[in-house]
């Protein structure tokens, strides 16, 4: 059934146009039902914050995601806890034992200097696909646009496959004001200077997602998407919601 003219979406094993969901403990039975219908709409699954360490049936959950060609990884908070306790070697062994092939290097809670994060990326990239997060979870900590850009460029040059813009699961830090308003000037400058195909914008709410779709295009990479929202997000991406209704007529930065 293909009779409408809609914005073209990337398909298959996408390298951009990614939907990255956050899993805060979705029961395994419920997850099976969700992925049976909507697994083709999900590209990456983050086991949120440090919850992977406490998640029952984690190995089964990881296997289920991989069965649907979804790339699972553990949230950056777990990485930072291991870094803080000098347990990165143990963390690497833990991920490998689970069959996880992706790792996040973040500094959302800890203030890990960029040179140290670059060193970690260089060590980890031979074992994992590395994603690095830029920005702080502290809503009172401000970064200049030039600092955002420089960190992103350095992390990508060091071997990261993607960089994530911090937004928290509430959309109140990093690329957002404490009120939840997007820092529009920051986003516009970033996509001018950094390849948007390599940026995953944390966008936990429908309002945030619609901004990025209209500003950048239907194939923008979006993260921290709630797993129950993936169908609604896909309708937004292809202009089947009022707020993005005319998307196929708009010249976007990223088609």
Secondary structure, DSSP 8 states (H G I E B T S, - for coil): ---S-------SS-SSS-EEEEES---HHHHHHHHHHHGGG--EEEE-TTGGGT-TTHHHHHHHHHHTT-EEEE-HHHHHHHHHTT-HHHHHHHHHHHT--EEEE--SSS---HHHHHHHHHHHTTTSEEEEEES-S-TT----HHHHHHHHHHHHHHT-SEEEE--TTTT-STTB-TTS-B-HHHHHHHHHHS-GGGEEEE--SHHHHHHHHHHH-TT-EEEEEEGGGHHHHHHHHTT-SGGGTTGGGS--S--
